[in-house]
Structures are given as structure tokens and as C-alpha cells.
């Protein structure tokens, strides 16, 4: 039986071309239990988040609006399991106006 450890991943100032939150997983799995995107800017923003597997992007959320001072919890109450070579990317419509936080269980 696999053993899991609690981990968190963060990106400050998500870019308009995409910021990798979880890099390509070398081996095992990562069970993402929470993904929070926060608007740190002075205008509403739109955000997208996706997992890339085998060069295909699978969106968890696509161009969702986050109001000024607000946040969006994309994953809550369930887990999204990422496998070997998967990566998670977040995109914001406005540079330096979004922070991303992920809580996950990582197989060790």
C-alpha cells in the first residue's frame, strides 16, 4: 500500500502565458484536494487551469471570472489524481494579478 505525504504548491503572480503549478511528476501519483486562485489585482480577471497529459490539455476551469479581492476554489470536496508526466498549469488574463495555491497528497 502506498504512503502519502501532505504537500502544497504555490505560484505568485501567474502569467498570461501560463504558470506551472505542479511540474511533470517523475513517478507515482499526486492527489490534488484543493486549487485556489486569488485575484490580487485592481480589476476583475479571468483564469483557467488545466492538467496536461500526453501533450493534451484537460481543463479544470476555463476562463472563469474572479472579482477584485476574490478567489475561486476550483477543486473542493473531491480529488483530482495526477499521474506520472502530468503537469498542472494556471493562466490569468492579466499579468501579476493572480496567485495560485494547491494542496495535495503525494505518493512517497
C-alpha positions as CSV (number, residue, x, y, z in Angstrom):
1,X,0.0,0.0,0.0
2,X,1.3,3.4,-0.9
3,X,2.2,6.0,1.7
4,X,1.2,9.6,1.1
5,X,2.5,12.9,2.5
6,X,0.8,16.3,2.6
7,X,2.3,18.9,0.2
8,X,1.5,22.3,-1.1
9,X,2.4,24.1,-4.3
10,X,2.2,27.9,-4.9
11,X,2.7,30.3,-7.7
12,X,2.9,34.1,-7.1
13,X,1.9,36.4,-10.0
14,X,0.5,33.9,-12.5
15,X,1.4,34.8,-16.1
16,X,-0.8,35.4,-19.1
17,X,1.1,32.7,-21.0
18,X,0.7,30.2,-18.2
19,X,2.5,29.3,-15.0
20,X,3.2,25.7,-14.0
21,X,2.0,25.0,-10.5
22,X,2.9,21.3,-10.4
23,X,5.8,20.2,-12.7
24,X,5.9,16.9,-14.5
25,X,5.5,14.2,-11.9
26,X,8.6,11.9,-12.0
27,X,6.8,8.9,-10.6
28,X,3.8,7.8,-8.6
29,X,0.7,10.0,-8.2
30,X,-0.4,13.3,-6.7
31,X,-3.9,13.6,-5.4
32,X,-4.9,17.3,-5.6
33,X,-7.5,18.1,-3.0
34,X,-7.7,21.9,-3.4
35,X,-6.8,24.5,-6.0
36,X,-7.5,28.1,-5.1
37,X,-7.0,31.1,-7.5
38,X,-7.0,34.6,-6.0
39,X,-7.3,37.9,-7.7
40,X,-4.6,40.2,-6.3
41,X,-5.2,43.0,-8.8
42,X,-7.4,46.0,-9.1
43,X,-9.7,44.7,-11.9
44,X,-11.7,41.5,-12.4
45,X,-9.6,38.8,-14.1
46,X,-10.4,35.6,-15.9
47,X,-8.5,32.4,-15.1
48,X,-8.0,28.9,-16.5
49,X,-6.4,25.9,-15.0
50,X,-5.6,22.6,-16.8
51,X,-3.7,19.4,-16.5
52,X,-1.5,18.3,-19.3
53,X,-1.3,14.6,-20.0
54,X,0.4,13.2,-23.1
55,X,0.5,16.7,-24.7
56,X,-3.3,17.2,-24.3
57,X,-4.7,19.9,-22.0
58,X,-7.6,18.9,-19.8
59,X,-9.3,22.0,-18.3
60,X,-10.4,22.0,-14.7
61,X,-11.8,25.5,-15.2
62,X,-11.8,27.7,-18.4
63,X,-11.9,31.5,-18.4
64,X,-13.8,31.8,-15.1
65,X,-14.1,35.4,-13.8
66,X,-12.6,36.2,-10.4
67,X,-13.7,39.6,-8.9
68,X,-11.4,42.1,-7.3
69,X,-10.3,40.8,-3.9
70,X,-12.0,37.4,-4.6
71,X,-10.9,33.9,-5.0
72,X,-12.1,30.8,-6.8
73,X,-11.8,27.3,-5.3
74,X,-11.6,25.1,-8.4
75,X,-11.2,21.8,-6.6
76,X,-13.0,21.2,-3.4
77,X,-14.6,18.1,-1.8
78,X,-13.1,15.7,-4.3
79,X,-9.6,14.8,-5.5
80,X,-8.1,15.0,-8.9
81,X,-5.4,12.4,-9.4
82,X,-2.3,13.3,-11.4
83,X,-0.1,10.5,-12.8
84,X,3.5,10.3,-14.0
85,X,4.4,13.0,-16.5
86,X,1.2,15.1,-15.8
87,X,1.6,18.8,-15.0
88,X,-0.8,21.5,-13.9
89,X,-0.8,25.0,-15.4
90,X,-2.7,28.1,-14.5
91,X,-3.3,31.1,-16.8
92,X,-4.5,34.6,-15.9
93,X,-5.9,37.3,-18.3
94,X,-3.8,39.9,-16.5
95,X,-0.2,39.5,-15.6
96,X,0.8,39.6,-11.9
97,X,-2.9,39.7,-10.8
98,X,-3.4,36.1,-9.7
99,X,-1.9,33.8,-7.1
100,X,-2.4,30.0,-7.1
101,X,-2.3,27.6,-4.2
102,X,-2.6,23.8,-4.4
103,X,-2.9,21.3,-1.5
104,X,-2.2,17.7,-2.4
105,X,-1.3,14.2,-1.2
106,X,1.9,12.9,-2.8
107,X,2.8,9.2,-3.0
108,X,6.2,8.5,-1.4
